[in-house]
Amino acid sequence: MNSIYDTITSDTQNRFGPRSRPRMRTLLPEADHQRLQQHLQLCEHEGHPAWKLLAYVLRDKIMATEPAVNLHACDLVTGGCRVTYSVNGGESETGLLIHRARSGSGSGVVPVCSLLGATLIGMRAGQRAPLLCEDGTIESLAVLGVTPSN
C-alpha cells in the first residue's frame, strides 16, 4: 500500500484492523414501527429539552429496526406485551408496554414514549442494551422475559 488512496477490495486476514460490520436491523411489527415514528414526531414538535434524549433513542430505534407485516415472535418486546426486565442486574420488574401511555402513568405500565420503553421495544428475551437516563447516566438493561399480548 503506497498511499491512503490505494484501495484494497479484500482484506481476508484483517491486516488493517477491525472492520465495522454493517448494522443488523431487527424486525419489528409494522404497527409498532409506525407508532415509534409518531412518538418521534411528537418529541420533535414539542421541542421540550427533556425530550431531546428520548428523540435520540427513538430515532436510533427506528433506524435499527425494519417494519414487518404479520410478525409474531413470542420473545420480542412489542407494544401491548408484558415484559420482565432488570436494570443494572437489580431485582426483576414487570411492566405492560403501552404506546398510548405517558410517563408517570402508573404502576406496572411502561410507556413506549419513555427512555425505558423506547429502549425495551424491539429487544428480545435474553438481550442486553444500554439504558440512557434523564440525568445523563447510562445503565444496563436486560430483558428477562416477554409475554405477548393476546
N, C-alpha and C positions, 0 to 999 in steps of 0.2 A: 504494500500500500504506500503510494508515494505522496498522496495528499488527502485532505478531508473530502475532496470532490470525487475521489475514486469510489466506485460502488462495488460492493460485493453482493451478489444475489443470494448466495447460500453460505451460511456460517454454521455448518452442522456440528462443529466441535465447540461452538460458543466461545471462540477465542477472544472476542471483543467485549466480553461481559454479558450480563443477563439482558435478554431482550424483554421488553414489556409485552406481555400477552394481550391479545385483544380482550376487551372486557366482555365477559359472558353475560348475556341478557337472560333473565329468568322470566318464565311465563307467568302472567297474572290474568285473571278473568277480565274480559273487556270492560265490563261494568265497573270494576274496581279501578282499572286504569283511567277510565273517563272521569270517575269521581276524584282521583288524585289530581287530574288536570283542573277540575273545578275548584278544588281546595287551593291549588296554587294560584289560580286567577283571583280568588278571594283575598289571599295573602298579599298579592301584588297590588290589588285595588285598594285595600285598606291602608297599606303603606305604614302600618304601625311598626315602630322599631323592634318590638319584641317578636314580630312575625318574620323578620328577616332570616333568622336562623331556621325557622320552620319552612320558609320558602326554599331555602337552600336544600334542606333534607328532602322536601317534596320533589324538587327539580331533579335531584340525584336519583331518587327512587323511580321517577318517570323515565329517565334515561337508562336506568339499569334493568327495566322490565319491558316486556313486549306483550301487548294485548293478545289474548287468545279467546276464541269463541268456544263455548261448551267445555271449559277446562274444569275438571273436578279432581282434586288431589286431597286426600284425607290428611296430609301432613303440612299443607300450605296455609299460611295465615292470610285470610281474606276477610272482607267486611262481613259482619254477622257471625263470625266464628267465635268460639270461646278459646282463649289462648292462655296457657300456663307458661310463665316466664320467670327469669331470675335476673336481678341486676347486681353486678359485681359478686356473683356467687352467693348472694344472700338467700333468704327464705323465698320459696316459690310463691308467686302471686298469680291469681287467675282473674281475667277480665274479659268482658264481651266487647269485641272490637266493632265500633259503630261509626258509620260515616256521618250521620246527621247530628251526633252529639258534639258538644263543645267542651273545652277543658273545664274541669271542675263540675262535671255533670253529676257525679255521684259515685258512690262506692260500687266497685265491680264493673264499671264502664270505662273503656279506653277509647277516647275519640281518635279517629284516624287523623283528624286535624290537630294533632298534638305531636310533640317531638317523639314521645314513646310510641304512639300509634303509627306515625309515618315511618318510623324505623321498623316496627313489627310487620307491617303489611308486606306481603311478598316473601317473608322469611319462611323457612321450613323447620319442622321439629328437629332438634339437634344442632341447629345452626347458631353461630355467634356473630355479633356485629357490634361496632362501636355505637354508643348512645350519647349523642350530644345533649348537653343540659343547658338550660337557660342562663346559668351562671358562668358558662364558658368551659366547664369541666367536661371530660369525656369519661364515660363509664362503660362497662362491658355488659351487653345484653345477650342472654341466651334464651332460646325458645325450647321449653321442656316438653310441651305437648300441645296438640291442637284438636279441638272438637269442632268439626264442620257444622255450619248452620243447617237446619232441617230443610 
